Amino acid sequence: MFNTKMLAFFLAASAVAIPAAANEMRCGNHLISGGQLQPLLKDQVLAKCGEPTSKDYDRWYYQEQGKILVFNANDELDHIENAEDSD
């Protein structure tokens, strides 16, 4: 009985964690994420992650991580997308 409860817990926890992974990106020792209470500004992202592979005003692409960082009109990190999902 205990093993069944543990299995159900881990399955539920992994189902919740999978969508969150798209909204996170590792930059060296830093883990950044979109949708934070105090979002990172563009200059803070540059300090943690360096220059993106390519960028337009509000979408920065990091090829190595396969992520696109999307900023709002206040230059705050809004969310992070998987590059392959945005085609």
PDB file with SEQRES, HELIX, SHEET and CRYST1 records, atoms N, CA, C and O in Angstrom:
SEQRES   1 A   87  MET PHE ASN THR LYS MET LEU ALA PHE PHE LEU ALA ALA          
SEQRES   2 A   87  SER ALA VAL ALA ILE PRO ALA ALA ALA ASN GLU MET ARG          
SEQRES   3 A   87  CYS GLY ASN HIS LEU ILE SER GLY GLY GLN LEU GLN PRO          
SEQRES   4 A   87  LEU LEU LYS ASP GLN VAL LEU ALA LYS CYS GLY GLU PRO          
SEQRES   5 A   87  THR SER LYS ASP TYR ASP ARG TRP TYR TYR GLN GLU GLN          
SEQRES   6 A   87  GLY LYS ILE LEU VAL PHE ASN ALA ASN ASP GLU LEU ASP          
SEQRES   7 A   87  HIS ILE GLU ASN ALA GLU ASP SER ASP                          
HELIX    1 AA1 PHE A    2  ALA A   21  1                                  20    
HELIX    2 AA2 LYS A   42  CYS A   49  1                                   8    
HELIX    3 AA3 ALA A   83  SER A   86  5                                   4    
SHEET    1 AA1 2 GLU A  24  CYS A  27  0                                        
SHEET    2 AA1 2 HIS A  30  SER A  33 -1                                        
SHEET    1 AA2 4 SER A  54  LYS A  55  0                                        
SHEET    2 AA2 4 ARG A  59  TYR A  62 -1                                        
SHEET    3 AA2 4 LYS A  67  PHE A  71 -1                                        
SHEET    4 AA2 4 LEU A  77  ASN A  82 -1                                        
CRYST1    1.000    1.000    1.000  90.00  90.00  90.00 P 1           1          
ATOM      1  N   MET A   1       0.825  -1.195   0.000  1.00  0.00           N  
ATOM      2  CA  MET A   1       0.000   0.000   0.000  1.00  0.00           C  
ATOM      3  C   MET A   1       0.868   1.257   0.000  1.00  0.00           C  
ATOM      4  O   MET A   1       0.582   2.220  -0.712  1.00  0.00           O  
ATOM      5  N   PHE A   2       1.919   1.237   0.798  1.00  0.00           N  
ATOM      6  CA  PHE A   2       2.818   2.391   0.882  1.00  0.00           C  
ATOM      7  C   PHE A   2       3.445   2.684  -0.473  1.00  0.00           C  
ATOM      8  O   PHE A   2       3.535   3.846  -0.868  1.00  0.00           O  
ATOM      9  N   ASN A   3       3.875   1.665  -1.186  1.00  0.00           N  
ATOM     10  CA  ASN A   3       4.517   1.862  -2.487  1.00  0.00           C  
ATOM     11  C   ASN A   3       3.555   2.469  -3.495  1.00  0.00           C  
ATOM     12  O   ASN A   3       3.970   3.283  -4.320  1.00  0.00           O  
ATOM     13  N   THR A   4       2.298   2.099  -3.452  1.00  0.00           N  
ATOM     14  CA  THR A   4       1.304   2.658  -4.366  1.00  0.00           C  
ATOM     15  C   THR A   4       1.101   4.131  -4.091  1.00  0.00           C  
ATOM     16  O   THR A   4       0.987   4.921  -5.028  1.00  0.00           O  
ATOM     17  N   LYS A   5       1.052   4.519  -2.832  1.00  0.00           N  
ATOM     18  CA  LYS A   5       0.890   5.935  -2.484  1.00  0.00           C  
ATOM     19  C   LYS A   5       2.111   6.742  -2.927  1.00  0.00           C  
ATOM     20  O   LYS A   5       1.971   7.847  -3.451  1.00  0.00           O  
ATOM     21  N   MET A   6       3.294   6.197  -2.719  1.00  0.00           N  
ATOM     22  CA  MET A   6       4.510   6.893  -3.126  1.00  0.00           C  
ATOM     23  C   MET A   6       4.563   7.049  -4.648  1.00  0.00           C  
ATOM     24  O   MET A   6       4.939   8.108  -5.149  1.00  0.00           O  
ATOM     25  N   LEU A   7       4.192   6.014  -5.371  1.00  0.00           N  
ATOM     26  CA  LEU A   7       4.184   6.082  -6.827  1.00  0.00           C  
ATOM     27  C   LEU A   7       3.199   7.150  -7.296  1.00  0.00           C  
ATOM     28  O   LEU A   7       3.520   7.936  -8.187  1.00  0.00           O  
ATOM     29  N   ALA A   8       2.017   7.186  -6.713  1.00  0.00           N  
ATOM     30  CA  ALA A   8       1.016   8.190  -7.083  1.00  0.00           C  
ATOM     31  C   ALA A   8       1.532   9.593  -6.795  1.00  0.00           C  
ATOM     32  O   ALA A   8       1.321  10.506  -7.593  1.00  0.00           O  
ATOM     33  N   PHE A   9       2.202   9.771  -5.669  1.00  0.00           N  
ATOM     34  CA  PHE A   9       2.766  11.078  -5.328  1.00  0.00           C  
ATOM     35  C   PHE A   9       3.798  11.515  -6.349  1.00  0.00           C  
ATOM     36  O   PHE A   9       3.753  12.652  -6.820  1.00  0.00           O  
ATOM     37  N   PHE A  10       4.734  10.633  -6.704  1.00  0.00           N  
ATOM     38  CA  PHE A  10       5.780  10.991  -7.657  1.00  0.00           C  
ATOM     39  C   PHE A  10       5.224  11.253  -9.052  1.00  0.00           C  
ATOM     40  O   PHE A  10       5.712  12.140  -9.751  1.00  0.00           O  
ATOM     41  N   LEU A  11       4.230  10.510  -9.460  1.00  0.00           N  
ATOM     42  CA  LEU A  11       3.608  10.759 -10.758  1.00  0.00           C  
ATOM     43  C   LEU A  11       2.919  12.115 -10.779  1.00  0.00           C  
ATOM     44  O   LEU A  11       3.025  12.849 -11.761  1.00  0.00           O  
ATOM     45  N   ALA A  12       2.213  12.456  -9.704  1.00  0.00           N  
ATOM     46  CA  ALA A  12       1.545  13.756  -9.627  1.00  0.00           C  
ATOM     47  C   ALA A  12       2.565  14.884  -9.579  1.00  0.00           C  
ATOM     48  O   ALA A  12       2.382  15.911 -10.233  1.00  0.00           O  
ATOM     49  N   ALA A  13       3.632  14.708  -8.817  1.00  0.00           N  
ATOM     50  CA  ALA A  13       4.663  15.747  -8.714  1.00  0.00           C  
ATOM     51  C   ALA A  13       5.378  15.952 -10.042  1.00  0.00           C  
ATOM     52  O   ALA A  13       5.678  17.089 -10.407  1.00  0.00           O  
ATOM     53  N   SER A  14       5.655  14.889 -10.764  1.00  0.00           N  
ATOM     54  CA  SER A  14       6.333  15.040 -12.045  1.00  0.00           C  
ATOM     55  C   SER A  14       5.422  15.675 -13.087  1.00  0.00           C  
ATOM     56  O   SER A  14       5.909  16.392 -13.961  1.00  0.00           O  
ATOM     57  N   ALA A  15       4.149  15.440 -13.023  1.00  0.00           N  
ATOM     58  CA  ALA A  15       3.208  16.061 -13.959  1.00  0.00           C  
ATOM     59  C   ALA A  15       3.149  17.571 -13.744  1.00  0.00           C  
ATOM     60  O   ALA A  15       2.983  18.329 -14.699  1.00  0.00           O  
ATOM     61  N   VAL A  16       3.283  18.002 -12.510  1.00  0.00           N  
ATOM     62  CA  VAL A  16       3.279  19.432 -12.206  1.00  0.00           C  
ATOM     63  C   VAL A  16       4.603  20.063 -12.615  1.00  0.00           C  
ATOM     64  O   VAL A  16       4.615  21.211 -13.060  1.00  0.00           O  
ATOM     65  N   ALA A  17       5.700  19.360 -12.480  1.00  0.00           N  
ATOM     66  CA  ALA A  17       7.022  19.920 -12.749  1.00  0.00           C  
ATOM     67  C   ALA A  17       7.318  20.058 -14.236  1.00  0.00           C  
ATOM     68  O   ALA A  17       8.097  20.930 -14.621  1.00  0.00           O  
ATOM     69  N   ILE A  18       6.732  19.240 -15.067  1.00  0.00           N  
ATOM     70  CA  ILE A  18       7.051  19.265 -16.493  1.00  0.00           C  
ATOM     71  C   ILE A  18       6.719  20.608 -17.136  1.00  0.00           C  
ATOM     72  O   ILE A  18       7.580  21.139 -17.837  1.00  0.00           O  
ATOM     73  N   PRO A  19       5.528  21.202 -16.952  1.00  0.00           N  
ATOM     74  CA  PRO A  19       5.272  22.496 -17.569  1.00  0.00           C  
ATOM     75  C   PRO A  19       6.178  23.597 -17.036  1.00  0.00           C  
ATOM     76  O   PRO A  19       6.512  24.519 -17.781  1.00  0.00           O  
ATOM     77  N   ALA A  20       6.577  23.534 -15.801  1.00  0.00           N  
ATOM     78  CA  ALA A  20       7.413  24.573 -15.216  1.00  0.00           C  
ATOM     79  C   ALA A  20       8.792  24.608 -15.846  1.00  0.00           C  
ATOM     80  O   ALA A  20       9.412  25.670 -15.898  1.00  0.00           O  
ATOM     81  N   ALA A  21       9.290  23.481 -16.325  1.00  0.00           N  
ATOM     82  CA  ALA A  21      10.632  23.431 -16.892  1.00  0.00           C  
ATOM     83  C   ALA A  21      10.774  24.324 -18.120  1.00  0.00           C  
ATOM     84  O   ALA A  21      11.859  24.845 -18.379  1.00  0.00           O  
ATOM     85  N   ALA A  22       9.707  24.509 -18.872  1.00  0.00           N  
ATOM     86  CA  ALA A  22       9.771  25.376 -20.052  1.00  0.00           C  
ATOM     87  C   ALA A  22       9.961  26.831 -19.662  1.00  0.00           C  
ATOM     88  O   ALA A  22      10.477  27.619 -20.454  1.00  0.00           O  
ATOM     89  N   ASN A  23       9.554  27.197 -18.462  1.00  0.00           N  
ATOM     90  CA  ASN A  23       9.632  28.579 -18.016  1.00  0.00           C  
ATOM     91  C   ASN A  23      10.877  28.840 -17.175  1.00  0.00           C  
ATOM     92  O   ASN A  23      10.913  29.794 -16.398  1.00  0.00           O  
ATOM     93  N   GLU A  24      11.895  27.999 -17.325  1.00  0.00           N  
ATOM     94  CA  GLU A  24      13.151  28.153 -16.598  1.00  0.00           C  
ATOM     95  C   GLU A  24      14.324  27.979 -17.559  1.00  0.00           C  
ATOM     96  O   GLU A  24      14.218  27.305 -18.584  1.00  0.00           O  
ATOM     97  N   MET A  25      15.441  28.602 -17.199  1.00  0.00           N  
ATOM     98  CA  MET A  25      16.659  28.452 -17.988  1.00  0.00           C  
ATOM     99  C   MET A  25      17.859  28.557 -17.066  1.00  0.00           C  
ATOM    100  O   MET A  25      17.924  29.438 -16.209  1.00  0.00           O  
ATOM    101  N   ARG A  26      18.806  27.651 -17.249  1.00  0.00           N  
ATOM    102  CA  ARG A  26      20.034  27.674 -16.461  1.00  0.00           C  
ATOM    103  C   ARG A  26      21.083  28.494 -17.192  1.00  0.00           C  
ATOM    104  O   ARG A  26      21.345  28.289 -18.377  1.00  0.00           O  
ATOM    105  N   CYS A  27      21.680  29.433 -16.456  1.00  0.00           N  
ATOM    106  CA  CYS A  27      22.782  30.251 -16.960  1.00  0.00           C  
ATOM    107  C   CYS A  27      23.935  30.095 -15.975  1.00  0.00           C  
ATOM    108  O   CYS A  27      23.969  30.767 -14.944  1.00  0.00           O  
ATOM    109  N   GLY A  28      24.872  29.216 -16.289  1.00  0.00           N  
ATOM    110  CA  GLY A  28      25.964  28.956 -15.358  1.00  0.00           C  
ATOM    111  C   GLY A  28      25.423  28.443 -14.034  1.00  0.00           C  
ATOM    112  O   GLY A  28      24.771  27.399 -13.989  1.00  0.00           O  
ATOM    113  N   ASN A  29      25.691  29.172 -12.955  1.00  0.00           N  
ATOM    114  CA  ASN A  29      25.209  28.782 -11.629  1.00  0.00           C  
ATOM    115  C   ASN A  29      23.831  29.351 -11.313  1.00  0.00           C  
ATOM    116  O   ASN A  29      23.306  29.128 -10.223  1.00  0.00           O  
ATOM    117  N   HIS A  30      23.244  30.079 -12.252  1.00  0.00           N  
ATOM    118  CA  HIS A  30      21.963  30.744 -12.005  1.00  0.00           C  
ATOM    119  C   HIS A  30      20.833  30.001 -12.705  1.00  0.00           C  
ATOM    120  O   HIS A  30      21.003  29.483 -13.808  1.00  0.00           O  
ATOM    121  N   LEU A  31      19.689  29.958 -12.055  1.00  0.00           N  
ATOM    122  CA  LEU A  31      18.463  29.449 -12.664  1.00  0.00           C  
ATOM    123  C   LEU A  31      17.509  30.620 -12.734  1.00  0.00           C  
ATOM    124  O   LEU A  31      17.092  31.147 -11.702  1.00  0.00           O  
ATOM    125  N   ILE A  32      17.157  31.033 -13.947  1.00  0.00           N  
ATOM    126  CA  ILE A  32      16.237  32.149 -14.084  1.00  0.00           C  
ATOM    127  C   ILE A  32      14.890  31.616 -14.538  1.00  0.00           C  
ATOM    128  O   ILE A  32      14.809  30.577 -15.193  1.00  0.00           O  
ATOM    129  N   SER A  33      13.843  32.331 -14.188  1.00  0.00           N  
ATOM    130  CA  SER A  33      12.505  31.910 -14.593  1.00  0.00           C  
ATOM    131  C   SER A  33      11.628  33.123 -14.847  1.00  0.00           C  
ATOM    132  O   SER A  33      11.831  34.190 -14.268  1.00  0.00           O  
ATOM    133  N   GLY A  34      10.666  32.942 -15.710  1.00  0.00           N  
ATOM    134  CA  GLY A  34       9.697  33.987 -15.995  1.00  0.00           C  
ATOM    135  C   GLY A  34       8.547  33.913 -15.007  1.00  0.00           C  
ATOM    136  O   GLY A  34       8.373  32.906 -14.321  1.00  0.00           O  
ATOM    137  N   GLY A  35       7.776  34.964 -14.936  1.00  0.00           N  
ATOM    138  CA  GLY A  35       6.603  34.974 -14.077  1.00  0.00           C  
ATOM    139  C   GLY A  35       6.919  35.106 -12.598  1.00  0.00           C  
ATOM    140  O   GLY A  35       6.100  34.720 -11.763  1.00  0.00           O  
ATOM    141  N   GLN A  36       8.071  35.635 -12.253  1.00  0.00           N  
ATOM    142  CA  GLN A  36       8.437  35.822 -10.845  1.00  0.00           C  
ATOM    143  C   GLN A  36       7.711  37.030 -10.266  1.00  0.00           C  
ATOM    144  O   GLN A  36       7.250  37.893 -11.013  1.00  0.00           O  
ATOM    145  N   LEU A  37       7.605  37.098  -8.951  1.00  0.00           N  
ATOM    146  CA  LEU A  37       7.006  38.262  -8.303  1.00  0.00           C  
ATOM    147  C   LEU A  37       7.819  39.513  -8.584  1.00  0.00           C  
ATOM    148  O   LEU A  37       7.254  40.583  -8.811  1.00  0.00           O  
ATOM    149  N   GLN A  38       9.144  39.388  -8.571  1.00  0.00           N  
ATOM    150  CA  GLN A  38      10.037  40.487  -8.934  1.00  0.00           C  
ATOM    151  C   GLN A  38      10.817  40.046 -10.169  1.00  0.00           C  
ATOM    152  O   GLN A  38      11.902  39.478 -10.051  1.00  0.00           O  
ATOM    153  N   PRO A  39      10.262  40.308 -11.353  1.00  0.00           N  
ATOM    154  CA  PRO A  39      10.891  39.806 -12.576  1.00  0.00           C  
ATOM    155  C   PRO A  39      12.263  40.434 -12.823  1.00  0.00           C  
ATOM    156  O   PRO A  39      12.533  41.569 -12.431  1.00  0.00           O  
ATOM    157  N   LEU A  40      13.110  39.661 -13.480  1.00  0.00           N  
ATOM    158  CA  LEU A  40      14.432  40.160 -13.857  1.00  0.00           C  
ATOM    159  C   LEU A  40      14.300  41.176 -14.979  1.00  0.00           C  
ATOM    160  O   LEU A  40      13.450  41.043 -15.859  1.00  0.00           O  
ATOM    161  N   LEU A  41      15.149  42.189 -14.935  1.00  0.00           N  
ATOM    162  CA  LEU A  41      15.225  43.170 -16.013  1.00  0.00           C  
ATOM    163  C   LEU A  41      16.231  42.689 -17.057  1.00  0.00           C  
ATOM    164  O   LEU A  41      17.032  41.795 -16.785  1.00  0.00           O  
ATOM    165  N   LYS A  42      16.187  43.283 -18.249  1.00  0.00           N  
ATOM    166  CA  LYS A  42      17.081  42.866 -19.327  1.00  0.00           C  
ATOM    167  C   LYS A  42      18.549  42.919 -18.912  1.00  0.00           C  
ATOM    168  O   LYS A  42      19.310  42.000 -19.214  1.00  0.00           O  
ATOM    169  N   ASP A  43      18.955  43.997 -18.219  1.00  0.00           N  
ATOM    170  CA  ASP A  43      20.366  44.087 -17.828  1.00  0.00           C  
ATOM    171  C   ASP A  43      20.750  43.020 -16.809  1.00  0.00           C  
ATOM    172  O   ASP A  43      21.900  42.583 -16.784  1.00  0.00           O  
ATOM    173  N   GLN A  44      19.811  42.595 -15.970  1.00  0.00           N  
ATOM    174  CA  GLN A  44      20.082  41.520 -15.013  1.00  0.00           C  
ATOM    175  C   GLN A  44      20.247  40.185 -15.744  1.00  0.00           C  
ATOM    176  O   GLN A  44      21.105  39.378 -15.386  1.00  0.00           O  
ATOM    177  N   VAL A  45      19.419  39.957 -16.772  1.00  0.00           N  
ATOM    178  CA  VAL A  45      19.545  38.736 -17.569  1.00  0.00           C  
ATOM    179  C   VAL A  45      20.895  38.726 -18.285  1.00  0.00           C  
ATOM    180  O   VAL A  45      21.568  37.696 -18.326  1.00  0.00           O  
ATOM    181  N   LEU A  46      21.294  39.873 -18.852  1.00  0.00           N  
ATOM    182  CA  LEU A  46      22.600  39.950 -19.514  1.00  0.00           C  
ATOM    183  C   LEU A  46      23.735  39.638 -18.550  1.00  0.00           C  
ATOM    184  O   LEU A  46      24.686  38.948 -18.915  1.00  0.00           O  
ATOM    185  N   ALA A  47      23.643  40.141 -17.321  1.00  0.00           N  
ATOM    186  CA  ALA A  47      24.690  39.900 -16.329  1.00  0.00           C  
ATOM    187  C   ALA A  47      24.768  38.420 -15.957  1.00  0.00           C  
ATOM    188  O   ALA A  47      25.860  37.906 -15.711  1.00  0.00           O  
ATOM    189  N   LYS A  48      23.638  37.734 -15.911  1.00  0.00           N  
ATOM    190  CA  LYS A  48      23.621  36.326 -15.517  1.00  0.00           C  
ATOM    191  C   LYS A  48      23.887  35.378 -16.682  1.00  0.00           C  
ATOM    192  O   LYS A  48      24.524  34.340 -16.507  1.00  0.00           O  
ATOM    193  N   CYS A  49      23.398  35.734 -17.872  1.00  0.00           N  
ATOM    194  CA  CYS A  49      23.410  34.799 -18.995  1.00  0.00           C  
ATOM    195  C   CYS A  49      24.289  35.210 -20.168  1.00  0.00           C  
ATOM    196  O   CYS A  49      24.561  34.398 -21.053  1.00  0.00           O  
ATOM    197  N   GLY A  50      24.736  36.464 -20.183  1.00  0.00           N  
ATOM    198  CA  GLY A  50      25.517  36.938 -21.316  1.00  0.00           C  
ATOM    199  C   GLY A  50      24.625  37.303 -22.494  1.00  0.00           C  
ATOM    200  O   GLY A  50      23.398  37.274 -22.409  1.00  0.00           O  
ATOM    201  N   GLU A  51      25.285  37.648 -23.597  1.00  0.00           N  
ATOM    202  CA  GLU A  51      24.558  38.054 -24.804  1.00  0.00           C  
ATOM    203  C   GLU A  51      23.821  36.860 -25.409  1.00  0.00           C  
ATOM    204  O   GLU A  51      24.368  35.759 -25.476  1.00  0.00           O  
ATOM    205  N   PRO A  52      22.594  37.076 -25.844  1.00  0.00           N  
ATOM    206  CA  PRO A  52      21.871  35.997 -26.525  1.00  0.00           C  
ATOM    207  C   PRO A  52      22.447  35.760 -27.921  1.00  0.00           C  
ATOM    208  O   PRO A  52      23.176  36.598 -28.451  1.00  0.00           O  
ATOM    209  N   THR A  53      22.119  34.635 -28.496  1.00  0.00           N  
ATOM    210  CA  THR A  53      22.537  34.306 -29.853  1.00  0.00           C  
ATOM    211  C   THR A  53      21.951  35.306 -30.839  1.00  0.00           C  
ATOM    212  O   THR A  53      22.637  35.763 -31.753  1.00  0.00           O  
ATOM    213  N   SER A  54      20.684  35.641 -30.651  1.00  0.00           N  
ATOM    214  CA  SER A  54      20.026  36.657 -31.468  1.00  0.00           C  
ATOM    215  C   SER A  54      18.913  37.283 -30.639  1.00  0.00           C  
ATOM    216  O   SER A  54      18.433  36.697 -29.668  1.00  0.00           O  
ATOM    217  N   LYS A  55      18.513  38.489 -31.043  1.00  0.00           N  
ATOM    218  CA  LYS A  55      17.438  39.151 -30.316  1.00  0.00           C  
ATOM    219  C   LYS A  55      16.789  40.214 -31.176  1.00  0.00           C  
ATOM    220  O   LYS A  55      17.420  40.825 -32.039  1.00  0.00           O  
ATOM    221  N   ASP A  56      15.500  40.415 -30.911  1.00  0.00           N  
ATOM    222  CA  ASP A  56      14.850  41.621 -31.367  1.00  0.00           C  
ATOM    223  C   ASP A  56      14.485  42.346 -30.076  1.00  0.00           C  
ATOM    224  O   ASP A  56      15.002  41.987 -29.018  1.00  0.00           O  
ATOM    225  N   TYR A  57      13.642  43.321 -30.121  1.00  0.00           N  
ATOM    226  CA  TYR A  57      13.440  44.136 -28.921  1.00  0.00           C  
ATOM    227  C   TYR A  57      12.966  43.327 -27.713  1.00  0.00           C  
ATOM    228  O   TYR A  57      13.508  43.484 -26.620  1.00  0.00           O  
ATOM    229  N   ASP A  58      11.967  42.468 -27.893  1.00  0.00           N  
ATOM    230  CA  ASP A  58      11.372  41.806 -26.725  1.00  0.00           C  
ATOM    231  C   ASP A  58      11.535  40.286 -26.694  1.00  0.00           C  
ATOM    232  O   ASP A  58      11.007  39.638 -25.790  1.00  0.00           O  
ATOM    233  N   ARG A  59      12.251  39.702 -27.656  1.00  0.00           N  
ATOM    234  CA  ARG A  59      12.454  38.248 -27.693  1.00  0.00           C  
ATOM    235  C   ARG A  59      13.941  37.956 -27.894  1.00  0.00           C  
ATOM    236  O   ARG A  59      14.524  38.315 -28.918  1.00  0.00           O  
ATOM    237  N   TRP A  60      14.541  37.302 -26.907  1.00  0.00           N  
ATOM    238  CA  TRP A  60      15.954  36.952 -26.968  1.00  0.00           C  
ATOM    239  C   TRP A  60      16.077  35.435 -27.091  1.00  0.00           C  
ATOM    240  O   TRP A  60      15.459  34.690 -26.331  1.00  0.00           O  
ATOM    241  N   TYR A  61      16.875  34.988 -28.051  1.00  0.00           N  
ATOM    242  CA  TYR A  61      17.078  33.571 -28.296  1.00  0.00           C  
ATOM    243  C   TYR A  61      18.455  33.143 -27.805  1.00  0.00           C  
ATOM    244  O   TYR A  61      19.472  33.725 -28.183  1.00  0.00           O  
ATOM    245  N   TYR A  62      18.472  32.117 -26.958  1.00  0.00           N  
ATOM    246  CA  TYR A  62      19.721  31.514 -26.485  1.00  0.00           C  
ATOM    247  C   TYR A  62      19.811  30.113 -27.088  1.00  0.00           C  
ATOM    248  O   TYR A  62      19.138  29.188 -26.635  1.00  0.00           O  
ATOM    249  N   GLN A  63      20.661  29.967 -28.129  1.00  0.00           N  
ATOM    250  CA  GLN A  63      20.751  28.720 -28.880  1.00  0.00           C  
ATOM    251  C   GLN A  63      21.225  27.558 -28.007  1.00  0.00           C  
ATOM    252  O   GLN A  63      20.662  26.465 -28.071  1.00  0.00           O  
ATOM    253  N   GLU A  64      22.250  27.788 -27.199  1.00  0.00           N  
ATOM    254  CA  GLU A  64      22.824  26.699 -26.396  1.00  0.00           C  
ATOM    255  C   GLU A  64      21.778  26.070 -25.475  1.00  0.00           C  
ATOM    256  O   GLU A  64      21.749  24.850 -25.313  1.00  0.00           O  
ATOM    257  N   GLN A  65      20.922  26.893 -24.874  1.00  0.00           N  
ATOM    258  CA  GLN A  65      19.886  26.389 -23.976  1.00  0.00           C  
ATOM    259  C   GLN A  65      18.599  26.040 -24.718  1.00  0.00           C  
ATOM    260  O   GLN A  65      17.728  25.370 -24.163  1.00  0.00           O  
ATOM    261  N   GLY A  66      18.471  26.486 -25.967  1.00  0.00           N  
ATOM    262  CA  GLY A  66      17.255  26.209 -26.727  1.00  0.00           C  
ATOM    263  C   GLY A  66      16.048  26.952 -26.179  1.00  0.00           C  
ATOM    264  O   GLY A  66      14.933  26.431 -26.207  1.00  0.00           O  
ATOM    265  N   LYS A  67      16.263  28.167 -25.680  1.00  0.00           N  
ATOM    266  CA  LYS A  67      15.194  28.936 -25.035  1.00  0.00           C  
ATOM    267  C   LYS A  67      15.041  30.313 -25.674  1.00  0.00           C  
ATOM    268  O   LYS A  67      15.994  30.883 -26.207  1.00  0.00           O  
ATOM    269  N   ILE A  68      13.824  30.826 -25.605  1.00  0.00           N  
ATOM    270  CA  ILE A  68      13.524  32.196 -26.014  1.00  0.00           C  
ATOM    271  C   ILE A  68      12.984  32.918 -24.788  1.00  0.00           C  
ATOM    272  O   ILE A  68      12.006  32.485 -24.178  1.00  0.00           O  
ATOM    273  N   LEU A  69      13.635  34.026 -24.432  1.00  0.00           N  
ATOM    274  CA  LEU A  69      13.196  34.840 -23.308  1.00  0.00           C  
ATOM    275  C   LEU A  69      12.337  35.969 -23.852  1.00  0.00           C  
ATOM    276  O   LEU A  69      12.745  36.680 -24.771  1.00  0.00           O  
ATOM    277  N   VAL A  70      11.153  36.133 -23.286  1.00  0.00           N  
ATOM    278  CA  VAL A  70      10.207  37.144 -23.748  1.00  0.00           C  
ATOM    279  C   VAL A  70      10.061  38.205 -22.664  1.00  0.00           C  
ATOM    280  O   VAL A  70       9.742  37.903 -21.514  1.00  0.00           O  
ATOM    281  N   PHE A  71      10.301  39.459 -23.059  1.00  0.00           N  
ATOM    282  CA  PHE A  71      10.228  40.583 -22.129  1.00  0.00           C  
ATOM    283  C   PHE A  71       8.968  41.404 -22.386  1.00  0.00           C  
ATOM    284  O   PHE A  71       8.455  41.428 -23.504  1.00  0.00           O  
ATOM    285  N   ASN A  72       8.471  42.076 -21.345  1.00  0.00           N  
ATOM    286  CA  ASN A  72       7.302  42.943 -21.499  1.00  0.00           C  
ATOM    287  C   ASN A  72       7.754  44.364 -21.837  1.00  0.00           C  
ATOM    288  O   ASN A  72       8.947  44.613 -22.011  1.00  0.00           O  
ATOM    289  N   ALA A  73       6.810  45.286 -21.929  1.00  0.00           N  
ATOM    290  CA  ALA A  73       7.101  46.669 -22.311  1.00  0.00           C  
ATOM    291  C   ALA A  73       7.968  47.403 -21.291  1.00  0.00           C  
ATOM    292  O   ALA A  73       8.568  48.427 -21.618  1.00  0.00           O  
ATOM    293  N   ASN A  74       8.043  46.895 -20.057  1.00  0.00           N  
ATOM    294  CA  ASN A  74       8.876  47.493 -19.006  1.00  0.00           C  
ATOM    295  C   ASN A  74      10.262  46.866 -18.939  1.00  0.00           C  
ATOM    296  O   ASN A  74      10.987  47.071 -17.965  1.00  0.00           O  
ATOM    297  N   ASP A  75      10.641  46.099 -19.971  1.00  0.00           N  
ATOM    298  CA  ASP A  75      11.928  45.398 -20.034  1.00  0.00           C  
ATOM    299  C   ASP A  75      12.096  44.368 -18.925  1.00  0.00           C  
ATOM    300  O   ASP A  75      13.219  44.077 -18.514  1.00  0.00           O  
ATOM    301  N   GLU A  76      10.995  43.819 -18.441  1.00  0.00           N  
ATOM    302  CA  GLU A  76      11.013  42.762 -17.425  1.00  0.00           C  
ATOM    303  C   GLU A  76      10.806  41.411 -18.105  1.00  0.00           C  
ATOM    304  O   GLU A  76      10.039  41.299 -19.061  1.00  0.00           O  
ATOM    305  N   LEU A  77      11.493  40.393 -17.607  1.00  0.00           N  
ATOM    306  CA  LEU A  77      11.321  39.045 -18.146  1.00  0.00           C  
ATOM    307  C   LEU A  77       9.909  38.578 -17.846  1.00  0.00           C  
ATOM    308  O   LEU A  77       9.523  38.454 -16.684  1.00  0.00           O  
ATOM    309  N   ASP A  78       9.143  38.320 -18.887  1.00  0.00           N  
ATOM    310  CA  ASP A  78       7.754  37.888 -18.736  1.00  0.00           C  
ATOM    311  C   ASP A  78       7.651  36.374 -18.658  1.00  0.00           C  
ATOM    312  O   ASP A  78       7.066  35.828 -17.723  1.00  0.00           O  
ATOM    313  N   HIS A  79       8.226  35.700 -19.649  1.00  0.00           N  
ATOM    314  CA  HIS A  79       8.220  34.240 -19.635  1.00  0.00           C  
ATOM    315  C   HIS A  79       9.320  33.706 -20.542  1.00  0.00           C  
ATOM    316  O   HIS A  79       9.944  34.443 -21.305  1.00  0.00           O  
ATOM    317  N   ILE A  80       9.538  32.388 -20.429  1.00  0.00           N  
ATOM    318  CA  ILE A  80      10.564  31.704 -21.194  1.00  0.00           C  
ATOM    319  C   ILE A  80       9.881  30.595 -21.974  1.00  0.00           C  
ATOM    320  O   ILE A  80       9.061  29.853 -21.433  1.00  0.00           O  
ATOM    321  N   GLU A  81      10.229  30.488 -23.257  1.00  0.00           N  
ATOM    322  CA  GLU A  81       9.651  29.468 -24.119  1.00  0.00           C  
ATOM    323  C   GLU A  81      10.747  28.498 -24.588  1.00  0.00           C  
ATOM    324  O   GLU A  81      11.913  28.875 -24.705  1.00  0.00           O  
ATOM    325  N   ASN A  82      10.361  27.270 -24.849  1.00  0.00           N  
ATOM    326  CA  ASN A  82      11.266  26.344 -25.530  1.00  0.00           C  
ATOM    327  C   ASN A  82      11.301  26.735 -26.987  1.00  0.00           C  
ATOM    328  O   ASN A  82      10.250  26.925 -27.599  1.00  0.00           O  
ATOM    329  N   ALA A  83      12.486  26.861 -27.559  1.00  0.00           N  
ATOM    330  CA  ALA A  83      12.620  27.322 -28.940  1.00  0.00           C  
ATOM    331  C   ALA A  83      11.904  26.398 -29.920  1.00  0.00           C  
ATOM    332  O   ALA A  83      11.306  26.875 -30.885  1.00  0.00           O  
ATOM    333  N   GLU A  84      11.951  25.091 -29.695  1.00  0.00           N  
ATOM    334  CA  GLU A  84      11.309  24.173 -30.629  1.00  0.00           C  
ATOM    335  C   GLU A  84       9.784  24.264 -30.569  1.00  0.00           C  
ATOM    336  O   GLU A  84       9.105  23.882 -31.522  1.00  0.00           O  
ATOM    337  N   ASP A  85       9.241  24.764 -29.463  1.00  0.00           N  
ATOM    338  CA  ASP A  85       7.787  24.911 -29.332  1.00  0.00           C  
ATOM    339  C   ASP A  85       7.260  26.175 -30.000  1.00  0.00           C  
ATOM    340  O   ASP A  85       6.053  26.303 -30.207  1.00  0.00           O  
ATOM    341  N   SER A  86       8.136  27.101 -30.336  1.00  0.00           N  
ATOM    342  CA  SER A  86       7.683  28.399 -30.847  1.00  0.00           C  
ATOM    343  C   SER A  86       7.677  28.465 -32.374  1.00  0.00           C  
ATOM    344  O   SER A  86       7.353  29.509 -32.941  1.00  0.00           O  
ATOM    345  N   ASP A  87       8.027  27.375 -33.043  1.00  0.00           N  
ATOM    346  CA  ASP A  87       8.045  27.368 -34.526  1.00  0.00           C  
ATOM    347  C   ASP A  87       6.663  27.530 -35.100  1.00  0.00           C  
ATOM    348  O   ASP A  87       6.499  27.545 -36.320  1.00  0.00           O  
TER     349      ASP A  87                                                      
END                                                                             
